[in-house]
Structures are given as C-alpha cells and as structure tokens.
C-alpha cells in the first residue's frame, strides 16, 4: 500500500464534500449540476488533446459508467429536493463502500484483508452514526439509498474501466465528455434561456468552482483505485461526510455534538487502519 495514494483519496474526499455543499445550497440544483458538468466537459475535451484515448476494451465500461452517473444525478437531485444534506449525504455515501466491497469480491475476486475490512467497517460505521437520526421522510431515505446504490455502481464500473483503459486521465476525460453532453442537453430542454442567463450572472462562478472540485475529486479516486482495493479507496473517499460536517461546523456554525465526535473518532480510526494495512 502506498500512503501517498491514500492521501490522494483524502484530498478527493475534501473536494467531494465541497462540491456537494455548494450543490445543496444552490438556488437551482439542475443548473448547478449543469455548470459542474460543463467544467468536466471542457477539461475532458482539453485533456484528450494531450493524452491517449482509452483502450477499445474499456469502451463498454465507459458507456455503462456514464449511464450509471446519469442515474446517480437523478437520485441525487431528488434526494436533495426532499431531504436534508445531513441525512442524504451520510446515508448515500455510507452505503456505497459496503456495496462496492461485495461487488468487487463477487465480480473480480478482490478480497480484503482483515485489517482492510476493519478499516472499511470503521469508516462506514462513522458515516452511519452521522446518518442515524430521526425525522427523515421515507422519500428522502429512498432517494438516499438509490443514490448510494448508484455511487457503488459507477465507482465499480469506473474502477474496472481505468484498469482496462490503460490510461486513467483518458478514461476520465471521455467520461466527463459523455456525462457533460447529457446533463447540459437535459438542462437546456428543462430550463428556458432566461433562467440560464440569470443563473450565469448570479451563481455561475460558484457552479464552475464546484465543477473543478468535482472533476479533481473523481480523478483522484480513479488514480488511486487503479492500484488499490476498490472498497478501501471507496470507504476513504466517503469520509467526505465527515469533512462536510466539519465544513458545516466551521463555516455555518453548526454544533459539533457527541454524534459528530463519535463519527470523527470512527472515521479517523478507519483511516489510520487503512494507512498501515498490508
């Protein structure tokens, strides 16, 4: 295990927490998502000028990963429409590493060592502590669970894709182009031109900033998962839930009570275990 690659995943977790917080706070989440994907589209198109295309054997996984992302976007937007960030984010991100561990074991025989299993369980448990709270509607929980399932699916397909593609950046660039074209086309159909101009004037810079965080975060995940176990990388990435809680505490003056303190201890312990595991 290479500690530097785990540090890369922690950076991805911070980036993920940042863009999700910006998306949730947006006045028009569909247009914010479109701005995020616009950044990915532009960066992807630019990257393909200097990096190789992914190997043909990975193209099917590329298309499947793009389709899984579209489902993820649908579940995420609906989850944030009916549920709170403090419910949706922990449930969806805590579920994904466990599902990914099962999928990686069943599909490609990627078994975890006892130490890795302990680290994944600790991080997922810490995320679960944040998610365990009353007052959430059934609709919010259902969309959050759907979000978690699709996160596991696109993470699994993306991991297999970069391993077959021969180029992490080339695979990610093509994925950004596919998802960017799809989301931008959908937003153009669903929103009138006046709404697009108003959003660009008032929130465009924020949306583009979220896009940079999103692209950098997922690229970091793909770079790490090309060599490290899927479930371990996914669990570490989903520690973004803890960083989101810290962002809320520092920037929005939300309380850091016993639940968040326990979650912080579990997630931190899991990160340490993954960092020293062999």
C-alpha positions, -999 to +999 in steps of 0.1 A: +000+000+000+013+034-010+004+061+017+006+089-009-023+073-029-044+072+003-036+109+008-048+115-028-081+098-018-084+121+013-080+151-010-108+136-031-130+134+000-124+170+008-132+181-028-164+159-028-176+175+004-171+209-010-190+205-042-219+187-025-223+215+000-223+240-029-249+219-048-272+216-019-271+253-012-278+262-048-310+280-058-313+259-089-296+225-084-301+213-120-283+244-134-256+240-108-252+204-118-250+216-154-223+241-145-203+213-128-206+190-158-197+219-181-163+222-164-159+184-168-167+186-204-143+214-211-115+198-191-121+164-207-120+178-242-088+196-235-072+166-219-079+144-249-057+167-270-026+156-250-035+121-235-043+088-253-078+075-258-087+046-236-082+011-250-112-002-270-117-030-245-128-003-219-154+014-241-183-007-229-174+000-193-171+037-202-206+039-216-220+018-187-203+041-162-218+072-179-252+056-177-247+049-140-237+086-135-270+098-151-290+076-126-268+089-098-275+125-108-313+118-109-313+102-075-291+129-060-311+159-072-344+143-060-328+134-026-317+170-021-351+182-032-369+162-004-342+156+022-316+174+043-279+173+035-273+158+069-295+128+061-290+123+024-252+126+023-243+102+051-268+075+041-258+075+004-220+078+010-220+053+038-239+026+018-216+028-012-183+013+003-202-018+016-219-024-017-187-019-036-168-043-013-194-070-021-194-063-058-156-063-060-155-096-042-182-113-062-172-100-096-134-098-097-125-118-065-110-087-048-109-099-012-100-076+016-075-084+044-089-084+079-072-051+085-088-036+054-122-050+065-118-034+099-109+000+083-139-001+059-162-011+087-149+017+110-153+044+083-188+031+072-198+029+109-187+065+115-207+076+085-237+056+098-235+074+131-240+107+113-269+092+093-287+078+123-312+105+132-349+108+133-373+129+113-362+118+078-391+111+054-394+078+036-389+095+003-357+111+014-343+078+027-354+060-005-337+086-027-306+085-005-304+047-007-308+049-045-280+075-046-258+051-026-265+022-049-257+042-080-225+056-063-214+020-058-223+010-094-204+039-111-175+035-087-172-002-096-176+004-133-151+033-132-125+011-113-128-017-139-127+008-167-095+025-157-078-009-152-088-019-187-083+015-204-045+018-200-049+055-192-067+070-161-068+105-175-080+094-209-108+073-194-119+101-171-118+127-200-141+106-221-164+100-191-166+137-184-174+144-221-202+119-221-218+130-188-213+166-197-231+165-230-260+145-215-266+168-185-262+200-205-286+188-231-312+179-204-308+213-186-312+232-219-345+214-225-358+218-190-348+254-184-356+285-205-329+307-219-338+335-194-331+311-165-298+301-179-287+338-182-299+346-147-281+317-132-249+326-151-250+361-137-258+352-101-244+318-094-223+308-124-189+313-106-200+291-077-212+264-101-179+264-120-160+262-088-180+232-077-172+217-111-135+220-106-138+203-072-159+175-087-136+167-115-105+168-094-121+146-067-132+119-091-099+119-110-081+114-077-104+085-069-097+068-103-059+073-100-060+056-066-083+028-075-062+018-104-038+002-079-056+000-045-085-022-034-119-007-045-137-010-012-108+006+008-105+035-016-143+040-016-146+040+021-118+065+025-134+087-002-167+086+016-151+101+046-162+133+028-193+130+050-171+139+080-155+168+061-189+180+052-198+180+089-166+200+096-174+225+069-209+230+085-193+235+119-166+260+108-184+279+081-221+277+091-216+274+129-234+241+132-229+223+165-202+195+167-220+174+193-215+138+206-227+122+174-202+140+153-174+135+178-181+097+177-183+097+139-150+116+138-133+091+160-145+061+140-136+076+106-102+088+118-095+053+133-106+037+100-083+060+080-053+051+103-061+014+099-062+017+061-030+037+061-010+010+079-027-021+065-008-046+043 
